[in-house]
Amino acid sequence: MNRAHKTFARLTLIIACLIPFAYASAEELALDEALTSGKAHVALRYRYEHVNQDNALKDANASTVRIRLNYKTADWGDWSGFLEFDHIAEVIVNDFNSGAGTSPGRTQYSTVADPKGSDLNQLYLQYSTSEDWLLKLGRQRILLDNQRFVGGVGWRQNEQTFDALGLTIRSIPNTELFYSYIENVNRIFGDKVPAGDHSVKTHLLNARIKLGNAWSITPYAYYIDNEDVLSFSTSTYGARFTGKTAAGGGTINFTAELATQSDAADNPVNYDADYAHINILWAAKNGLALGAAFESLGGDAVSPGMSFRTPLATLHAFQGWADQFLATPGSGVDDFFVTVKYKAASWNLQAVYHDFSSEAGSGDFGTELDIAASKKLGDRYGLLLKAAFFDADSAAMSFVDTNKFWIMLTANY
């Protein structure tokens, strides 16, 4: 039994020990009724992904489908449970490297990080006596703010989840406080390879404080002690400020964020790095939205090669869909980008242009154009067309031209 399974077994044992204490409060439904009168959900997601890179690797063509089954029990007094199971299969064509040693014999292809296999995605018990607080214990999804630091990597077929205890408190006026202790990170590569299963001792603290109806500030502290990848052990402190105001016949949405990070636990290198983000998006009533933003993940002048890192993040959503910056370069990265969105009939259209450069020094990494078009097909189905075109500035910067294209179909029942 690997460490992930041992950790999950411990969590399950704790849940089993807690159940008897809830029995006295289970008045609405008997336990067997709560288990059998819940809600089931089935979701299908098919995706074709093509990757072309200006290097020696062969073009990748990945055709995968994810079948997701989940079930939420009815409330048993103040308790309820949730179970979610995923299965990812390769269909039609599998000329791709799914990464981290999950597809031996296919390393000649570019990477599409969607390994096949089955996964217990979520299994947790939650307890709450009022809307003021919620306790959740077990394997669960944790999505904080815009997922820049902690997220589920929902774009990939195998989602990232956590074996954790989570506590949400809403009893403090104008504040939602979240704390979680995590013992294991179930990463997108699955538990059959070391890169897919990280044993950690991690504390997450996040407090969203309302400043009136349209503005809020969210201070946070994230301490990660990664026992499998020591360089992922970090201590991050920061604050996120968001708000909106009416202007020019539309709404201006504003985000500003600052954070600082240093090594933690057994990280073998001492370093300090900073993070900054500012984003302004104007959204008109006719469906047009225009935005400009700047994001910076800093390097460390004292410890070259060490930079601001986000090992628990949903990385695909940031710094371009071509995924060139899943690992922050040693000199850091500055990303200036502009966004255009438009809703045309039933289509949602989006284009984003990025200009990447090093945070320390004067190096230019390249530019990227991302475009997407999506629409709903009735109440249950959806279509997404998406592409990313990364133009490397110089081979000396260890980047190459990369083009990616996706077709995705979803169905929910």
N, C-alpha and C positions, 0 to 999 in steps of 0.2 A: 504493500500500500504506500503510495507516494505521499509527500507532505500535504498536498492539496486535499487528498482524500482523508488524511488523518485530521486535518484542521476542520474539514466539513463534518466529520464524524463527531468531533468535540462539540461543535455548534449544535448539531442535531441532538446530542445527548443533553445539552443544556436546555434546549427547547422541550424535550421530553420530560425533564425534571420540573419545568415550570408549569406544564399543563395541569397537574393536579391542583395547583393553587388557583387556577381559573375556574375550576369546576363549580365552586359555590356560586359564582356570578352568572352561570350559564342558564338563564331563566327563559329567554325567548325561544330557543330551540334546543332540543337534545343534540348531543354531539353527532350522532349518526345522521340526523336531519341537516345539520349545518354542513356536513361533508358532502351530502348528496344533492343539496338544493342550491348549489352555487352556480356560477356562470362560466361556461367554457368558451374558448375563442380559438379559431384557426386562422393563421396568416401564411400566405405564400408569397415569396419574393424571388422572381427570376431575374438574373442579370448577365448580360454579355459585356465583357470588358476587353478592349484591345489596347496594347501598349507597344509603342515604337520608340526606341532609343537609339541615339547616334553613337553606338558602341558595338562591341563584338557579340552581344547577346542577341538571340533570335527574338523576333516579335512574339509577344504573348497574345494568345486568344483564349479567354477563359469564359466558359459557359456554366454557370452554377445556379442552383435553385435551393432556397431555404424553406423548409417546412417548420413552422412554429406552432406548437400546441400549448395552450396554457389554461389553467383552471383556478378560479378564485372561489373559496368556500363562502358560504353565507356566514354572517356574524354568529358566533357562539358566545353569547354574553358580550364581553368587551374584547373578544379574541376573534381573529380570522387568519386564514392561511392562503398562500399563493404558491402555485407550482407552474414552472415553464420549462419546456423541453424543445430543443432545436435539433434539426438534422439538416446538414448541408451535403448536397450531392453534386457531382460533376455530370453534366449531360451534353451530348453531341460532340463537344470538343474540349480537350484539356491540355492544350499546348501552353502551359504556363508553370512557373515556379511559385508554389504557394508560400514559400518562405520559411526560414528558421528550421530547415531540415524536415519539413512536413511532406515534401514530395521528392524523395530520392530518385535520381535518374532524370530529373527535369531541370537541372541547374543551368542548362544552356539557354533557357528562356528568361525573359524579363519577369519580374515579380508581380503577382497579383495575390495579395495576402488573404486568400479565401480558401483555407484548407478544408477538405471534405471530412465528414465525421459527425458524430452525435454528441450532444452536450446537454447536461443539466444546467440550464441557463440561470434559473432562479428557483429557490425553495426557501421560503421564510414564513415565520409566524409573527404577526403583529398584534399589539395590545394597546388599547386606548379607552379611557373612561369618559373622555370629552374631546371637543375639537381643540382644546388647549395644548394637547400633547399626544405624541405617538411614539411607541417603542417598536422597533423592527429588528428581528434577530434571525440570521441565516444568510443564505446566498441571495444577493440583492443587487439591483441597479442603483447607482449613486450618480446623480447629475447635478452639479453645482454651478450656478450662474450660467454662463454661456459655454461651459465645459472646457474652458481653456486650460484649467488645472486638474479637474476631476470630471470624468465623463464615461460614457458607455461605448465609445467608438462605434456608434450605431450604423455608420456607413458600411462597415465590413459585415460580411455574412455571419460570422461568429462574433457575437457581442462580448465586450468586456464587462464582467460583473465581479462582485466582491463578497467574500465571506466575512461578515461584519455584524456589529451591533450598531444600530443607528437610532438616534433620539432627536425628535423635532419638538420644540417648545414654542407655543404661540401665546402663552399667558402674559408675557411682558408686553405692555402697550406699544403698538406700532412696530413690533419686532418679531421676526421669525428666526429663532436660534436653532442651528443644526450642529450636532456633534456625532461623530462616528469613530469607532475603533475598528480597524481592519486587520485581519490575520492573514488573509491570502488574496492575491489578485489573480483572477481567472482571465488570462489575456486571450487575444484573438486567435492565437496559434493552437489552442487546445492543450490538454494536459498530457499529451503523449510525447511532447518535446519540452526540454527545460525552459525555453523562451516563452512557453505558454502558461507557466505556472510559477508565480513568485510568492515566496513566503515573506511576509512583512510584519512589522509592528508599527502601525501607522495611526496617527491621530489627526482628524480633520475637524476644524471649528470654523463655522461660517455664520454670520449674523446679519440678516437683511433688515435695515432700519428705515422705515418710511419717514420722509421729510415732506409732509403734505401729500396731496393726492397724486402728484405726477413725478415726484423726485424721491430718490432713495440712495442710501450709502450702505455698502456691504464690506465691513472689515472681515479679514479671514486670517487664519493661521493653519498651515499644513505641515505636519512633521512626518516624514517618511523614513522609516528604517527598513531598507530592503536587504534581506539576508542572503539573497541569491545573486543580485547585481549590486555590489557595494557602491558603485558610482551613481546609482539612482537614489542613494540616501541623501535627502535634502531637507532643509528647513526654510519655509517660505512664509513671509508675512506681507500683507498688502491690504489695499482697500479699493473698491470699485464704486464709482459714482455714476448713476444713470438718471435720466429724466427726459421730459418732452414738453414742448410748448408750441402753441399755434403760431404760424407765420406764413405769409404769402399764399393764403388760400390752402394751406396744408399743415403739416405737423413736422417740427424738427425734433428728431430723436438724438440724444446726446449721451455719449459714454466716455468716461475718463477713468483710467486705472493705473496704479503704481504698485510695484511690489519689489521686495528685495529677497535674495536667496543666498544661502551659504551651505557648506557641507554639514552633514549630520551623521550621527551614529558612527559606523565603521568606514565611512567614505575615506579612501586612502589619500585624497588630495584636499588640501585646505584651499578654499576659494570663496569669492564673493562676486555676485552678479546682480544686475538690476533688470526690471521689466517695466515698460511703459506702453500705454495704449490710449489713443484718442480717436473717437469715431463720431462723425456728424452725418446724419442721413435725413434728407428732406423728403417727405412722402406727401404727394398731392392727392386730392380726392378722385382724380381721374385714373388712378392706378399707376402713375409714374412716380418713381423714387430715384433720387440722385444722392450719392454719398461720397465722402472722402475720408480716408483714415490713415493712421500711422501706427505701426506696432514695432516695438524694439525689444529683442531678447539679447541682453548684453553678454560680452565676454569678460574675462578677468585678466587685467594687465600683469598681475603678480604671478598668476599660475596659467601660463599660456596653454590653450587647448581646452580649458574648462569654461563652460558657458552656462547660461540660464537654461534649465531643462525642465520638462514637464512630463514625467514618466507615467502619470495617470490620466493624461488628457485625451480628448477626442481630437487627434491631430489632423485628420483629413479636412476638417472644417476651417483650418487656418493656414496661412502662407501658401495658398494655391492648391488646387485639386490635383496637380501633378505629383504631389507628395515628395518634393525635393528636399524638404527641411523637416522630415520626421525626427532627425537628430540635429540639434542646433550646431552649426559650425563653431569651431573653437574661437573664432573671432567675433562670434555673435552674428545676429542678422537684423537688419532694418528692412521693414516692408512698408512701402508707401503704396496704397491702392485706392482706386476709384471704382464705384459701383453704380450700375444703371439697372433698374428693375421696371418692368411694365406688365400690366395685366391686359391682354388683348383677347376679348371674348372669354373663352374657357381656358386659355393658355396663360401660364405664368412664365414670363421671360426674364432672364437675368444675364448680365455680362459683368465681369470683374477684370480689371487690368492691374497687375502687380509690377512693381519695380523693386528688386531685391539688391541689397548691398551689405557689406560687412559693417557691424556696429563699431568695431575697433579697426582703425586704418581706413584705407580708401578703396578697397576692393569692390568690384561690381560682380554680382553673381549671375544676373540675368533678369529677364522680364517674362511675364506669363499672362496669357489671355485665357480666361475661363468663361464658358458660355453654357447655359442650360435652358431647357424648355420643358415644362411639366403641365399635366392636366389630369383632372379626374374623369374617369370613364364610368359614369353612373355613381351609385352610392358605395360600391364595394371595390372598385378597381381603379388603378392609377397607372400612368405612363410617364417616364422620365427619359429625356434625351440630354446627354451631357458630354462636354468635351473640354480638354485642357491642353494648351500649347505652351510649353516652356522653351524659351530661347536662351541658351546659355551664353554668357558674355565672353567667357574664355575657358578653354580646356584646362588651363593652369589652375583654375579655381576648383577643379575636381567635379564640375558639373557638365552634363552633356544635354544636347537638345532632346526633349522628350515630348511625345504626343500621346494622349490618352483619349479614349472614346468609350461611352457607356450607353447601353439601352437597358432600361429596367422596367419590369412590369410587376405590379403588386395586386394582391387580392386579399380581402378580409371577410371572414364569416363568423 
